Amino acid sequence: MSKLAAFAGKVGLRSSNKRAEMEDELREILLNILRDGILRIRSFGWSGHADLCAVEADHIHNLPALIRDLNPELLAGYFDIARPCFIREGKRTETFDADWARLGSILAKMRPDAK
């Protein structure tokens, strides 16, 4: 049983339909972040800001693995560690706020102390 499936059972998402819906939502969020990051890299690159391209690439380079596996611990690591680092180093990061809010809401339910 995958870690996400175990989590889904813990929070009452025992049906495969509800679990699939949660997985689809997580993938949609992460794909939105990935798409926006790639577009930002292109924009910064055309503007001659290689330093900001590197910050963006550093932010999104692990997202494909998260999309593939949806490992709750790795998702939390992205949200709790990589995202705040990117917010400190990046420029106009509010582009991602709506997707981060959705991701944060799902992750809050996944925390071991969540009720």
The 8 nearest C-alpha neighbors of each residue, nearest first, counted from 0:
[[1, 4, 5, 2, 3, 6, 8, 7],
 [2, 0, 4, 3, 5, 70, 6, 68],
 [1, 3, 5, 4, 6, 70, 0, 71],
 [2, 4, 6, 1, 5, 7, 70, 71],
 [3, 5, 7, 1, 6, 2, 0, 8],
 [6, 4, 2, 8, 3, 7, 1, 9],
 [5, 7, 9, 3, 8, 4, 2, 10],
 [8, 6, 12, 4, 10, 9, 5, 3],
 [7, 9, 13, 11, 12, 5, 6, 10],
 [10, 8, 6, 7, 11, 5, 12, 13],
 [11, 9, 7, 8, 12, 6, 108, 109],
 [10, 12, 8, 13, 9, 7, 14, 6],
 [13, 11, 7, 8, 17, 14, 18, 10],
 [12, 14, 8, 11, 7, 15, 18, 17],
 [15, 13, 16, 17, 12, 18, 11, 8],
 [14, 16, 18, 17, 19, 13, 12, 20],
 [17, 15, 19, 14, 18, 20, 12, 13],
 [18, 16, 20, 19, 14, 12, 15, 21],
 [17, 19, 15, 21, 20, 16, 12, 7],
 [18, 20, 22, 16, 17, 21, 15, 23],
 [19, 21, 17, 23, 18, 22, 16, 24],
 [22, 20, 24, 18, 23, 19, 25, 17],
 [23, 21, 19, 25, 24, 20, 26, 18],
 [24, 22, 20, 26, 21, 25, 19, 27],
 [23, 25, 27, 21, 26, 22, 20, 28],
 [26, 24, 22, 28, 27, 23, 21, 29],
 [25, 27, 29, 23, 24, 28, 66, 30],
 [26, 28, 24, 30, 25, 29, 23, 31],
 [29, 27, 31, 25, 26, 30, 98, 24],
 [28, 30, 32, 26, 31, 27, 33, 25],
 [29, 31, 33, 27, 32, 28, 26, 34],
 [32, 30, 34, 28, 29, 33, 35, 27],
 [31, 33, 29, 35, 30, 34, 36, 28],
 [32, 34, 30, 36, 31, 35, 59, 29],
 [35, 33, 31, 37, 36, 32, 30, 38],
 [36, 34, 38, 32, 37, 33, 39, 31],
 [35, 37, 39, 33, 34, 38, 32, 55],
 [38, 36, 40, 34, 39, 35, 33, 41],
 [39, 37, 35, 41, 36, 40, 42, 34],
 [38, 40, 42, 36, 41, 37, 43, 35],
 [41, 39, 52, 37, 43, 38, 42, 44],
 [40, 42, 44, 38, 39, 43, 45, 37],
 [41, 43, 39, 45, 44, 40, 38, 46],
 [42, 44, 46, 48, 40, 45, 41, 52],
 [45, 43, 41, 47, 46, 42, 48, 40],
 [44, 46, 42, 47, 43, 41, 48, 40],
 [45, 47, 43, 44, 48, 42, 49, 41],
 [48, 46, 44, 45, 49, 43, 50, 42],
 [49, 47, 43, 50, 51, 44, 46, 52],
 [48, 50, 52, 51, 44, 47, 53, 43],
 [49, 51, 53, 48, 52, 54, 43, 47],
 [50, 52, 54, 53, 49, 48, 55, 43],
 [53, 51, 40, 49, 55, 50, 54, 43],
 [52, 54, 56, 50, 51, 55, 57, 49],
 [55, 53, 51, 57, 52, 56, 89, 58],
 [56, 54, 58, 52, 57, 53, 36, 51],
 [57, 55, 53, 58, 59, 54, 60, 52],
 [56, 58, 54, 55, 60, 59, 53, 61],
 [59, 57, 55, 56, 85, 60, 54, 81],
 [58, 60, 56, 62, 61, 57, 33, 55],
 [59, 61, 57, 62, 56, 58, 63, 33],
 [62, 60, 59, 63, 64, 65, 58, 57],
 [61, 63, 65, 59, 64, 60, 66, 29],
 [64, 62, 66, 65, 61, 67, 60, 59],
 [65, 63, 67, 66, 62, 61, 68, 69],
 [66, 64, 62, 69, 68, 67, 63, 74],
 [65, 67, 63, 64, 26, 69, 68, 62],
 [66, 68, 64, 65, 69, 63, 26, 62],
 [67, 69, 65, 70, 66, 64, 3, 63],
 [70, 68, 65, 66, 67, 71, 3, 74],
 [69, 71, 73, 68, 72, 74, 3, 2],
 [72, 70, 74, 73, 75, 69, 3, 2],
 [73, 71, 75, 74, 70, 76, 77, 2],
 [72, 74, 76, 75, 70, 71, 77, 65],
 [75, 73, 71, 77, 76, 72, 70, 78],
 [74, 76, 78, 72, 73, 77, 79, 71],
 [77, 75, 73, 79, 74, 80, 78, 72],
 [76, 78, 81, 74, 75, 80, 79, 82],
 [77, 79, 75, 82, 76, 80, 81, 74],
 [78, 80, 76, 77, 75, 82, 81, 83],
 [81, 79, 76, 77, 82, 83, 78, 84],
 [82, 80, 77, 84, 83, 85, 78, 79],
 [81, 83, 85, 78, 84, 80, 77, 86],
 [84, 82, 86, 85, 81, 80, 87, 79],
 [85, 83, 87, 81, 82, 86, 88, 80],
 [84, 86, 82, 88, 89, 83, 87, 58],
 [85, 87, 83, 89, 84, 88, 92, 82],
 [88, 86, 84, 85, 89, 83, 90, 82],
 [89, 87, 85, 86, 84, 54, 90, 51],
 [90, 88, 85, 86, 87, 92, 54, 91],
 [89, 91, 92, 88, 51, 86, 87, 93],
 [92, 90, 93, 94, 89, 86, 95, 39],
 [91, 93, 94, 90, 95, 86, 89, 96],
 [92, 94, 96, 95, 91, 97, 90, 86],
 [95, 93, 92, 96, 91, 97, 35, 98],
 [94, 96, 93, 98, 97, 92, 99, 32],
 [97, 95, 93, 99, 98, 94, 100, 92],
 [98, 96, 100, 99, 95, 101, 94, 93],
 [97, 99, 101, 100, 96, 95, 28, 102],
 [98, 100, 102, 96, 101, 97, 103, 95],
 [101, 99, 103, 97, 98, 102, 96, 104],
 [102, 100, 98, 104, 99, 103, 97, 105],
 [101, 103, 99, 105, 104, 100, 106, 98],
 [104, 102, 106, 100, 101, 105, 99, 107],
 [103, 105, 101, 107, 102, 106, 100, 108],
 [104, 106, 102, 108, 107, 103, 101, 109],
 [105, 107, 109, 103, 108, 104, 102, 110],
 [108, 106, 104, 109, 105, 110, 103, 113],
 [107, 109, 106, 105, 113, 110, 104, 114],
 [108, 110, 106, 107, 111, 105, 113, 6],
 [111, 109, 113, 112, 107, 108, 106, 75],
 [110, 112, 113, 109, 108, 114, 107, 6],
 [111, 113, 110, 114, 109, 108, 107, 106],
 [114, 112, 110, 108, 111, 109, 107, 10],
 [113, 112, 108, 10, 111, 110, 109, 107]]
